[in-house]
């Protein structure tokens, strides 16, 4: 039921397409730092007829520029523990009450898992793990 969703880490747009299929009426934004990857993703979005607002920027820049509040944020990029914590801290402030942050690849490395453990110290209402995903609710 998300009205606004944000993906951090477009890559080629596969996860974006999944989000668009699951949330067909959602205002969907995606952020990718690489202009080349963003162009490839845009081709995929056109091919599937999906409307996505793309942003070519670093995550922190995009998070500062894009207004909240988000119902869903999917974080899949910058696989460093400290980066995970930093982005999650910023996202927490921009999530709507009850909004959800999905962190992909929390078991990518020992460093990422330590970052995940630090993310859990933020005042989430609920959190759980499903496969490689850490899911948190504000």
CORZI-V578295 format. One line per field, one symbol per residue. burial: b if it has 24 or more other ideal C-beta (glycine too) atoms within 12 Angstrom, else e. Layout:
BEGIN
burial = ???
END
This chain:
BEGIN
burial = ebebbbbbbbbebbbbbebbeebeebebbbbbeeeebbeebbebbeeeebebbbbebebeebbeebeeebbbbbbbbbbebebbbbbbbbbbebbbeebbbbbbbbebeeebbebbebbbebebeebeeeeeebbbeb
END
